[in-house]
Amino acid sequence: MRALTKKVAIITGASSGIGEAAARLFASEGASLVIVARRQAELNRVLSGIETLGGQAVAIAGDVSEEATAERAVNAAVTTFGGLDIAFNNAGTLGAMGPTADITAHQWCEAVDTNLTSAFFAAKHQIPAMLQRGAGSVIFTSTFVGYTVGFPGAAAYAASKAGLVGLTQALAAEFGPRSVRVNALLPGGTDTPMAAHMNGTPEALTQVASLHALKRIARPEELAQAALFLASDAASFMTGTAMLVDGGVSINRT
């Protein structure tokens, strides 16, 4: 049997990178999907690919920093597929990068809203739907930045992503007695459009790769496999975890 047979999953940030790879993988493992991102055209492309492979999915275009998007996604899961079992809350932003004194209040709030407040909105609507099914798995995409490693010029990104670990632990403790597991996935450097925006030259990518013990960055599909593990019954005794899938960047000093 496939790992997610008869499961219903929401995946945000599904139009590219880790989210797109996870959408394709989860569908291939039997899940029915609600895929969420801001770009309708890119969502349609991912949706078409899933359907070509014989999967089932619906697309919701919206901004995850708006509570209505989270509510729409859950409603789509319930009305289209009968409920919700899994949520991979993967959408995020680098936000404004640079000297902290130069970051405006608006830029700070934009990063926090997209990376952290969106996760609160997601959980607020997803977990009650999971409780109706008797169990569930919630996954947030955080990062090693601000957790094991500090980088200058990344205050808003680091703080907003680190906040996801605290949210993960609180939700895991609150809903563990009712069989809802909550975990955070902490990628290292990954070959995504967002990473390319941050490290846009071959020299920069080489430098980032060298920071990792494996001396390379990840493919999105490798992070999708880690998300699949957390979503599946293979991780049935894991909750409240900040799971580093970072190629050893957190421990490397060579």
C-alpha positions, 0 to 999 in steps of 0.5 A, a space after each residue: 500500500 502507498 504511504 498516503 492512501 486515502 489521506 487528504 493533504 493541504 500543501 502550501 507554497 505548492 507552485 514551486 520548489 519544495 512545495 511542488 516536489 511534495 505535491 507530486 510525491 504526496 499524490 504519487 503516494 495516494 493522497 488527495 491534495 489541496 494545493 495552495 500558492 499565490 500564482 494561479 498559472 503556476 498552480 494550474 501547471 502543478 495541478 495538470 501534472 498531478 492529474 496526468 499522473 492519475 492523482 486528485 487535486 484542487 488548487 486554491 490561489 491565495 496569500 497565506 498571510 490572510 486567514 481567509 486563505 487557510 479557511 478556504 483551503 480547509 473548506 476545499 479539503 472537506 467539501 471535495 475530499 471529505 476531510 483533512 489528515 495532513 497539512 504541509 505548511 511550506 509557504 514562506 518568504 526570505 523577506 527583506 535582507 540587510 542591516 537590521 537598522 535598515 529594515 522597516 516596520 512594514 518589512 518586518 511585519 511582512 516577513 512575520 505575517 508570511 512565515 509565522 502568522 500564516 502558520 497560526 492561521 493554518 493550524 487554527 483551521 486545519 487542526 479542528 478538521 483533523 480532530 473530526 477525523 480522529 488524528 492528523 499530521 501538521 508540518 511547518 517548514 522552518 529553517 536552520 537559520 536562527 535555530 542552529 546558525 545565525 547569519 547577518 542581515 537575516 533578522 526578520 527571516 530568522 526570527 519568523 522562522 524560528 518562531 515556527 519551532 515554538 509554535 510547533 512545540 506548543 501545538 504538539 503539547 496541546 493536541 498530542 492527547 487527541 492524536 494530532 502530531 505537529 512537527 517542523 522541517 528544517 531544510 538546509 540549502 536547497 535548490 529552489 527559486 527562493 534560494 536562487 534569489 538569495 544566492 543568485 550567482 554560481 560563486 554564491 551557490 558554491 559558497 553555500 554548498 561548501 558550508 554543508 558537510 555534504 558539500 552540496 545543496 539539496 534537491 527539492 525532492 529530498 526535502 519532499 521525502 522528509 516531509 512525506 516521512 513526517 506526514 506518514 505513519 512511519 513517523 507515528 511517534 514523532 511530535 514536537 520535533 524540529 527535524 533538521 534535514 540540512 546536509 550537515 550545515 548545522 555541525 560543519 566547520 570545514 
